């Protein structure tokens, strides 16, 4: 995934009413804005100016061309002057790419001593953008609206957020998720409608038996294993009883064998995410925790126990956050620490937590695992660093998908966890444990989450708009009563929307 391979198209709206000189001025201003946006260095994706649209035919062609261009991940529109919105109807009807409406103008301030009617007629984005905004709303098209001068860093930051989300949306549209085994133990929340998910979100979930991975594992050579174990030695603190010549060294090598096979399998299948099932580990030496941890850090989505929706969302959030400080990881709610205002949730999993979310140098250790019935697995042990992040999930509500986002504050554990040899994070859900956990449960949230330090609510809001799915957010302003009311209103909205369809 490389943002350098992508483009966002910039289209300016105008008309021929004001004459040829006006068209030349509009084009010049647009060119300078696009150059300014690209030169500022704040945007991860290049903006490409696609000209000024002065007619319905020109608008329609641009949108159709965008649909068929794999590099184009979204369209930015700006009405330099008064652009009659009827000419945008055909283009919007054909549009299948994310849309951002940039409500700006070329000049930053009013030229008080020089302004005349010619200037007013040419520079009327305050007028033209409202006309355009009406037709987009009239057609019920989701879009992001960014208001402010194009040179303002705050404006550029909001465009950058949308670009990252649009890139993640494009990435999801051909996302293959490998599911080793099926959903585990009749768990409801990790399952869902895969067909509707492919229609709505782009996720394509393929089942494979663990024997398919075992075939790849059999082709891994000792040389492959030696190279990967050498990498472990450089990147991690290897426990004394895991080094060459010790009792657990062969288990480290088996973990390297599994990782090599899994990486090759995913690459051959063109997969971006995968799930595991510890009830189905035939012909595999151990539950592949270390491989999952390292592959997550490389950008693969992961979900435990067959949780394909979390695996897909984790990949999407990793793409959004690519190159930003912080990290993303799969996590699971395990146990509570009730201590008044500092009440928190210990997040972990049996093995699979990404090392992207720690400032420590992880320890490579091997310990018994009282589940799965296999040999002792290798894993990276660490604690997530303090900071603020978001925990997100997507659940199937029957008549729609719901995204739930909770702002969380990761804190330092009060003491070491010497008998818990797994990676973990301790966080306080905003606004506090009592309200945050109650709201999450009321919304039907999963026990698995996709976590990120790098992302904010704005990313998830943009994603939900593009995907056209429900979004509920739990943050410092949430109360249980207001949240319950929001859920009830949403239920009415989606029931009414379905009946109208």
C-alpha positions in Angstrom: 0.0 0.0 0.0 1.7 3.2 -1.2 0.0 6.6 -1.2 2.4 7.7 -4.0 0.5 5.4 -6.4 -2.8 7.2 -5.8 -4.5 10.4 -6.9 -7.3 12.7 -5.8 -8.9 14.6 -8.6 -9.7 18.3 -8.2 -12.7 19.7 -10.2 -13.7 23.4 -10.3 -17.2 24.4 -11.1 -18.0 27.5 -13.1 -20.0 28.6 -16.2 -19.5 30.5 -19.4 -21.9 33.4 -18.4 -19.1 35.7 -17.4 -17.0 35.3 -20.6 -13.7 33.9 -21.7 -11.6 36.1 -19.5 -13.4 34.7 -16.4 -12.8 31.1 -17.5 -9.1 31.8 -17.9 -9.0 33.4 -14.4 -10.9 30.5 -12.8 -8.5 28.0 -14.4 -5.4 30.0 -13.2 -6.7 30.2 -9.7 -7.5 26.5 -9.6 -4.1 25.6 -10.9 -2.4 27.7 -8.2 -4.6 26.2 -5.5 -3.8 22.6 -6.5 -0.1 23.5 -6.7 -0.3 25.1 -3.3 -2.0 22.0 -1.8 0.6 19.7 -3.2 3.6 21.9 -2.3 2.5 22.3 1.3 3.6 18.8 2.1 0.6 18.1 4.4 -1.3 15.8 2.0 -0.4 12.1 1.7 -2.0 11.8 -1.8 -1.3 13.9 -4.8 -4.0 16.3 -6.0 -4.5 16.3 -9.8 -6.3 19.2 -11.4 -8.9 18.0 -13.9 -10.0 21.3 -15.2 -12.9 23.6 -14.9 -16.4 22.1 -15.6 -18.8 24.5 -17.4 -21.5 22.1 -18.5 -23.4 18.9 -17.6 -21.5 16.9 -20.3 -18.1 18.0 -18.9 -19.1 17.1 -15.3 -20.5 13.7 -16.3 -17.3 12.8 -18.3 -15.0 13.7 -15.3 -17.0 11.6 -12.9 -17.2 8.6 -15.3 -13.5 8.9 -16.0 -12.8 8.9 -12.3 -14.9 5.7 -11.8 -12.7 3.9 -14.4 -9.4 5.2 -13.1 -7.8 2.9 -10.6 -5.4 5.5 -9.3 -8.2 8.0 -8.5 -9.5 7.4 -5.0 -11.7 10.4 -4.7 -12.9 13.8 -6.1 -12.6 17.2 -4.6 -15.0 19.8 -5.9 -14.9 23.6 -5.6 -17.3 26.2 -7.1 -15.1 29.1 -7.9 -18.0 31.1 -9.0 -21.7 30.5 -9.5 -22.0 27.0 -11.0 -25.7 26.0 -11.7 -26.2 22.8 -9.8 -28.4 21.1 -12.4 -25.3 20.6 -14.5 -23.9 18.4 -11.7 -26.8 16.0 -11.5 -25.7 13.5 -14.2 -22.1 13.4 -12.8 -23.3 12.8 -9.3 -25.7 10.1 -10.4 -22.7 8.3 -12.0 -20.2 9.0 -9.2 -18.8 6.0 -7.3 -15.8 7.6 -5.7 -15.7 9.4 -2.3 -16.5 13.1 -2.5 -15.0 16.1 -0.7 -16.6 19.5 -1.1 -13.9 22.2 -0.5 -15.7 25.4 0.5 -12.9 27.9 -0.1 -12.0 30.8 -2.3 -8.9 31.9 -4.1 -8.3 35.1 -2.2 -7.9 35.0 1.5 -9.2 38.4 2.4 -11.5 41.0 0.9 -9.5 43.6 -1.0 -11.4 46.4 0.7 -10.1 49.4 -1.4 -10.3 47.6 -4.8 -13.3 45.3 -4.7 -15.9 46.0 -7.5 -18.7 44.1 -9.2 -16.4 42.3 -11.6 -14.5 40.9 -8.6 -17.8 40.0 -6.9 -19.1 38.2 -9.9 -15.9 36.2 -10.4 -15.2 35.4 -6.7 -18.5 34.1 -5.4 -17.7 30.7 -3.9 -19.9 31.7 -0.9 -22.7 31.7 -3.5 -21.7 28.9 -5.8 -20.8 26.3 -3.1 -24.2 26.7 -1.5 -25.8 26.0 -4.9 -23.7 22.9 -5.3 -24.3 21.9 -1.7 -28.0 21.9 -2.2 -28.0 19.5 -5.1 -25.7 17.0 -3.3 -28.0 17.1 -0.3 -31.1 16.9 -2.5 -29.6 13.8 -4.1 -28.8 12.3 -0.7 -25.1 12.0 -1.5 -22.7 11.6 1.3 -19.6 13.8 1.3 -17.2 15.6 3.5 -17.4 19.4 3.6 -14.3 21.3 4.5 -14.6 25.1 5.1 -11.7 27.5 5.2 -8.9 29.0 3.1 -7.1 26.4 1.1 -3.7 27.6 2.4 -4.7 27.1 6.1 -2.9 24.2 7.6 -6.1 23.2 9.5 -7.9 22.9 6.2 -5.1 20.9 4.7 -5.1 18.6 7.7 -8.8 17.8 7.3 -8.3 17.1 3.6 -5.4 14.8 4.5 -7.7 12.9 6.9 -10.2 12.4 4.1 -7.5 11.3 1.7 -6.3 8.6 4.0 -9.8 7.4 4.6 -10.5 7.4 0.8 -7.3 5.4 0.3 -8.4 2.9 2.9 -11.8 2.7 1.3 -10.2 2.0 -2.1 -8.0 -0.7 -0.4 -11.1 -2.4 1.1 -12.9 -2.7 -2.2 -10.7 -5.6 -3.3 -9.9 -6.9 0.2 -9.7 -10.7 0.5 -9.9 -12.1 4.0 -8.6 -15.6 4.6 -10.5 -17.4 7.3 -8.7 -20.5 8.6 -11.6 -22.6 9.9 -15.0 -21.2 10.6 -16.5 -19.1 13.4 -15.7 -20.5 16.8 -18.0 -21.9 19.5 -21.3 -20.4 18.3 -20.1 -16.8 19.0 -22.6 -14.4 17.5 -20.9 -11.0 17.4 -17.8 -12.2 15.4 -20.0 -13.6 12.7 -22.4 -11.9 10.3 -23.6 -11.5 6.8 -20.6 -11.9 4.5 -22.6 -11.4 1.4 -23.9 -8.0 2.6 -20.4 -7.1 3.8 -19.1 -7.6 0.3 -21.9 -5.6 -1.2 -21.6 -2.7 1.3 -18.0 -2.7 2.4 -16.0 -4.6 -0.3 -14.9 -7.4 2.0 -14.5 -10.8 0.3 -14.1 -13.6 2.9 -12.7 -17.0 1.7 -12.6 -20.1 3.8 -9.5 -22.3 3.9 -8.8 -25.4 6.0 -5.6 -25.4 8.1 -4.4 -28.2 5.9 -3.9 -25.7 3.1 -1.5 -23.8 5.3 0.2 -27.0 6.3 1.1 -27.7 2.6 3.0 -24.4 2.5 4.6 -25.1 5.8 6.0 -28.4 4.5 7.9 -26.4 1.8 9.7 -24.1 4.2 13.4 -24.9 4.3 15.9 -24.8 7.2 17.5 -21.8 5.4 14.2 -19.9 5.4 13.9 -20.6 9.2 17.5 -19.6 9.9 17.0 -16.3 8.2 13.9 -15.4 10.1 15.3 -16.5 13.5 18.3 -14.3 12.9 15.8 -11.4 12.3 14.2 -12.3 15.6 17.6 -12.1 17.4 18.1 -8.5 16.0 14.7 -7.1 16.6 13.7 -8.6 20.0 15.0 -9.5 23.4 15.1 -13.3 23.1 14.5 -15.0 26.4 17.4 -17.1 27.7 15.5 -20.3 27.4 14.6 -19.6 23.8 18.1 -19.2 22.5 20.0 -21.8 20.4 20.7 -24.9 22.4 18.0 -24.4 25.0 14.7 -26.2 25.6 12.4 -23.8 23.7 14.7 -23.1 20.7 12.9 -25.6 18.5 9.5 -23.9 19.3 11.0 -20.6 18.1 12.0 -22.3 14.9 8.6 -23.8 14.5 7.1 -20.3 14.9 9.4 -19.1 12.2 8.3 -22.0 10.0 4.6 -21.1 10.5 5.3 -17.4 9.9 7.1 -18.0 6.6 4.4 -20.3 5.4 1.6 -17.9 6.4 3.2 -14.9 4.8 3.7 -16.9 1.5 0.1 -18.2 1.6 -1.4 -14.7 2.1 0.7 -13.3 -0.6 -0.2 -16.0 -3.1 -3.9 -15.6 -2.3 -3.7 -11.8 -2.6 -5.1 -11.5 0.9 -4.9 -8.4 3.1 -6.4 -9.9 6.2 -6.9 -13.3 7.9 -8.4 -15.0 10.9 -7.4 -18.0 13.0 -9.3 -20.7 14.9 -7.6 -22.5 17.8 -10.1 -25.4 17.5 -8.6 -26.2 14.1 -4.8 -26.5 14.3 -4.2 -29.9 12.7 -0.7 -30.4 11.3 0.4 -27.1 12.8 2.8 -27.3 15.8 1.5 -24.3 17.7 -1.1 -21.6 17.7 0.6 -19.0 15.4 0.7 -16.0 17.7 4.1 -14.7 16.8 3.3 -14.8 13.1 0.0 -12.9 13.7 1.8 -10.2 15.7 4.5 -9.6 13.1 2.1 -9.7 10.1 -0.2 -7.1 11.8 2.8 -4.8 12.1 3.4 -5.2 8.4 -0.2 -4.2 7.6 -2.2 -7.4 7.5 -5.5 -7.3 9.2 -6.1 -9.9 11.9 -9.1 -11.3 13.8 -9.1 -14.1 16.3 -11.6 -16.9 16.4 -12.9 -16.3 12.9 -13.6 -12.6 13.4 -13.4 -11.5 9.8 -15.0 -8.1 10.4 -12.4 -7.1 12.9 -9.6 -8.4 10.6 -10.9 -6.3 7.8 -11.4 -3.1 9.9 -7.9 -3.5 11.3 -6.4 -3.5 7.8 -8.5 -0.5 6.9 -7.3 1.4 10.0 -3.7 0.4 9.4 -4.0 1.9 5.9 -5.5 5.1 7.2 -2.7 5.5 9.8 0.2 4.5 7.4 3.2 6.7 8.1 1.6 8.4 11.2 3.1 8.0 14.7 1.5 5.4 16.9 0.3 2.1 15.8 -2.7 -0.2 15.3 -3.5 -3.6 16.8 -6.1 -6.2 17.4 -7.1 -6.3 21.1 -9.7 -8.0 23.3 -11.4 -6.9 26.5 -10.3 -9.3 29.2 -10.8 -8.2 32.8 -11.7 -5.1 34.8 -9.7 -3.1 37.3 -12.4 -1.4 39.5 -10.8 1.5 41.2 -13.1 4.5 41.2 -12.2 7.1 38.6 -9.2 5.1 37.5 -11.3 1.9 36.8 -9.8 0.4 33.6 -10.0 -2.6 31.3 -7.0 -4.9 30.7 -6.8 -5.5 27.0 -4.9 -8.5 25.6 -5.3 -11.8 23.9 -3.8 -15.2 24.2 -1.0 -14.2 21.9 -1.9 -11.9 19.1 -1.2 -8.2 19.8 0.8 -6.1 17.4 4.2 -4.7 18.6 3.3 -1.5 16.8 1.6 -0.2 19.9 4.6 -0.4 22.3 7.6 1.8 22.9 9.4 -1.2 24.5 11.7 -3.6 22.8 9.5 -6.7 22.9 10.6 -9.9 24.5 10.4 -13.2 22.5 9.3 -15.9 24.9 7.8 -19.4 24.8 5.2 -20.5 27.4 2.5 -23.2 27.7 -0.9 -22.2 26.5 -3.8 -24.0 28.2 -6.0 -23.9 25.1 -5.8 -25.3 21.6 -4.2 -28.6 22.6 -0.9 -27.9 20.8 2.8 -27.3 21.7 4.0 -24.3 23.6 3.8 -21.3 21.3 6.2 -18.4 20.8 5.0 -14.9 21.3 6.2 -11.3 21.8 5.6 -9.9 25.3 5.2 -6.2 26.0 3.0 -3.5 27.4 1.3 -0.8 25.3 2.6 2.7 25.9 0.5 5.4 27.6 -1.5 7.6 25.2 -4.9 8.4 23.8 -6.4 6.3 21.0 -9.6 4.9 19.6 -11.1 1.4 19.8 -13.5 0.6 16.9 -15.6 -2.3 15.7 -18.2 -3.1 13.1 -21.2 -5.2 14.1 -24.0 -6.7 12.0 -27.4 -5.4 13.3 -29.4 -7.4 10.8 -30.7 -4.5 8.7 -27.4 -2.5 8.6 -23.8 -2.5 9.7 -23.0 -0.4 12.8 -19.6 1.1 13.5 -18.9 1.7 17.2 -16.0 3.9 18.2 -14.8 4.6 21.8 -12.1 7.1 22.7 -9.8 5.5 25.2 -6.9 6.6 27.4 -4.1 4.0 27.7 -2.4 4.1 31.1 0.6 2.5 32.8 -0.3 -0.7 34.8 0.0 -0.1 38.5 2.4 -3.1 38.8 4.3 -5.6 36.7 2.5 -8.7 35.4 5.1 -11.4 35.9 2.7 -14.3 35.5 0.9 -13.0 32.4 3.3 -13.8 29.6 1.4 -12.0 26.8 1.2 -8.5 25.3 -1.3 -6.2 27.0 -2.7 -2.7 27.2 -4.6 -1.1 30.1 -7.1 1.6 29.2 -9.8 3.7 30.6 -12.7 4.1 28.1 -14.0 7.6 27.9 -15.8 9.2 29.7 -15.2 6.5 32.3 -15.5 2.7 32.7 -19.0 2.7 33.9 -20.5 4.8 31.1 -18.1 3.7 28.4 -18.6 0.0 29.0 -22.4 0.4 29.4 -22.7 2.4 26.1 -20.5 -0.2 24.3 -22.7 -3.0 25.5 -26.0 -1.1 24.7 -24.7 -0.6 21.1 -24.0 -4.4 20.8 -20.2 -4.0 20.6 -17.8 -6.9 20.2 -15.3 -8.1 22.8 -12.7 -7.7 20.0 -11.6 -4.2 18.8 -9.4 -2.6 16.2 -7.2 -0.1 18.2 -5.2 2.8 16.9 -3.1 5.6 18.6 -2.8 7.4 15.3 -6.4 7.9 14.3 -9.1 10.2 15.7 -12.9 10.3 15.4 -12.8 12.3 12.2 -11.2 9.4 10.3 -14.0 7.0 11.4 -16.7 9.6 10.7 -15.4 10.0 7.2 -15.2 6.2 6.7 -18.8 5.7 7.9 -20.0 8.4 5.5 -18.2 6.9 2.5 -19.4 3.4 3.4 -22.9 4.7 4.2 -23.1 2.8 7.5 -24.3 3.7 11.0 -21.8 5.3 13.3 -22.0 5.8 17.1 -19.2 7.4 19.1 -18.5 7.1 22.8 -16.3 9.9 24.1 -15.9 12.3 27.0 -19.3 13.9 26.4 -21.3 10.6 26.3 -24.1 10.0 28.8 -26.0 6.7 29.0 -29.4 8.5 28.5 -28.3 10.5 25.5 -26.6 7.4 24.0 -29.7 5.3 24.4 -31.8 8.0 22.8 -29.3 8.1 19.8 -29.6 4.4 19.4 -33.4 4.6 19.4 -33.4 7.4 16.8 -31.0 5.5 14.6 -33.2 2.4 14.8 -36.2 4.4 13.6 -34.1 6.0 10.8 -32.9 2.7 9.4 -36.3 1.0 9.7 -37.9 3.9 7.9 -35.1 4.0 5.3 -35.5 0.2 4.6 -39.3 0.6 4.3 -38.9 3.4 1.7 -36.5 1.2 -0.3 
